[in-house]
Amino acid sequence: MTIDKNTILFGSFSSNPGNNGCIFFNSLFEENNINAIYKSFYSEDVEKSYNSAKNLGFGGFAVSMPFKFEIVKIVDELDSSAEIIGAANTVVFKDNKSIAYNTDWIAVKKYLEELNINFLTIAGNGGFSKAVQHACNLLKINFELITRDNWNKLPKVNNQIFNATPAEIIGKNIIDGRPHTKTGKLIAKLQANEQYLIYSSVFSDV
């Protein structure tokens, strides 16, 4: 693919950037003959990163911890799910405005649908946890939260635990949502597919 003045820029902003998004999206862009590139960036200030992306004419970008709560206060508009959850991980620039979405909950919902469970303990209460909680609500899965305030309860939990934190949790019934784990990678791929569909709305306008 040749990069030229018409190439659409996409990316991700994180305090710990990786290569998975670059590999996934650039492969799809090439496969579908789309004149776009994706690059991950280090950021310690999501508002500055947002302004840079806007001024440079990005088509959109993703954010990860710790920016999922912060980004909803910066964009022009929230998708209905991002508004309910209060956190977002995907932003597109369209029709002269920025719109934030949450694709984490869709991926988690698809994953949990295969488990056929009716109760879940969720460890953490950050942006990713909020998406897990939303998925549980839609699936009518009852849940309890384990946060820093009651973390000492964790060893006594007998049902399945969804780890929505960066910390390692030891146990037999752990659904480990951390990005580097087998389950985390599966969920990450599911949500990236949803991000690609959102990014595609930018392609259609070009």
N, C-alpha and C positions, 0 to 999 in steps of 0.2 A: 504494500500500500504506500502511495506517495502522500506525504504530508504537504499541504498547500494552504493558501489563505482561506479556503473554505472548510478546512478540517475543524470539526466540532470537538471541543475540549471537555472531558469529564475527569473526575478524580475523587479522591477521598482525603479527608483531613482527620488525623488521629495523633495522639501523643505517643503512639507506638505503631507506626505504619508498617504494613507488610506488603507482600507481592501477590497474594491470592487474587485480589480484585483486578490487578493489572493483567494477570494471566487469563482470568475468566473473561473479562469484558473485551480485551483486545483480540482474543481468539474469536469471540462472537462478531466483533466489528469486521474482522477480516473475512470470516466465513460468510457473512451476509453482505459483503461488499459495501460497507458503510464507512464513509469518510469521517472517522472519529478516532480519537485516542483517549486512553485512560491512564492516569498516573496517580500514585499515592504520594501524599505529602505529610511531613511532620508539621504539627501545629500545637501551639500552646495558648493560642487566643483565637477561638472560633469566629468571633465577630470580625477580626482582621482578615481571617481566611475567607469568610463569606464576602466581605467587601472586595477582596482581591479577585475572587472567582467572578463576581458580578462585573467588575471593571474590565476584566480580561475576556469577557464574553463566553464564559463556560456555559455548556448546555445544562450541566447539573453536577452534583457531587454527593458523596456519602459522608456521614460522620459516625464515629464510634465513641466509645467512652473516652473522656468524660463529658462529651458535648451534646448528648441526645436531649437533655432537658434544656440546655442553654439555647440551642438552635431555634426552638419553637418561639422564643421571645424576639427573634431577629427577623424572621422571614415575613413576607407580606400576607401570606395565607396558609392555613393548615387544612390538610385533608381531614375528613371527618374522623377517621381512626386516630390520626395523630392528635387531634383535639381531645378526643376521649381519653387517650392514654396519657397525654401530657408530655410526650417525648417523640422524637422523630429521628430517622437515620438516613433519609434521602431527601434531597432538594433538587428541584428543576427550575430553570428560568424559562418562562413561557409567557407570551403576550405581555411583555414588559413588567412582569412581576415574578416573585419567587414563591414557590409552593412547596411545602414540606409534607412528607409522607412517612408513615411507619410501615415497613415491610417485615419487620421482625415477627409481629404477631401472626402474619399469614403463614410464615414458615413454621412457627411453633404449633399453630393450629393443625397444619397438615401432618406434622410429626405426631402430635398427641392423638389425632384421630385414629392412628394405627394401633394405639396401645389399649384402647377400650378400658379406660380407668374412670372411676367416679370420685376419687379424692387424691389430692396431690399436696405435698409440702413444698413450698417455694422458698429457697434460700436466697435472701437479698431483696432489696426494694429499690434498686436503681432503674435506669431506663429500660434495660433488657427485661428485668423482672416485671415491670409494668406491662410490657408486651405479652409476657407469659400469663399474667393475671387476666388480661383482656381476652386472650385465647381461651382460657379456662371458663371465663364468664360466658362466652359464646357457645362453648361446648357443654355448658352446664356441669362442669367439673368443680366440685367443692374444693377449696384450698385453704391452707393456713400459711402465714408468713413467718419465716425465721429471719430476724434482723439482728443488728448488733445488740439491741436491747434484750433479746431473749435467745441469743446464740447458744447458751448453755443447754437448751432443750434439744439441740440437734442430735446428740448421741442417743437420745431416748426415742427418737422417731422410728417407727417400724414400717411405715408405708413408703412409697416411692418419693424421693426427694429430687426436685429439679434444681440443679445448681446454676443460679443466674448471677453468680458472683465471679470475680477473678481468682478467688481462693480455692485451694484444693480441699475437697470434702471426701473423707474415706468412708466407705460403706458398701453394702451389697446392692442396695436399691437406688443407686444414684443415676439420674439422667444428667450427664455432665454437659452443660451448654457452652462451656468455654471454647473459644474458636479453634484451639489446637487439638482438641479431642476428636475422636471418631464421630460422636454424635454432634458436636459443635460444628464440625466441617459439613456434615449433612444438612444441618439447619442453615448454615451460612450459604450453602449452595442453593437451597430452596428460596431463601430471601433474596439472593442475588438474581435469581430468575425473575422475581417480582420487580426488582429494581430495573432490570433490563426492559421490562414491559413499560415501566414509567418513563425511562429514558427514550424509548421508542416514540413517545408522543412528541419529543423534540425533533426526531428525524423526520417525522411526517410533515412538519411545518417548513422544512428546508427545501 
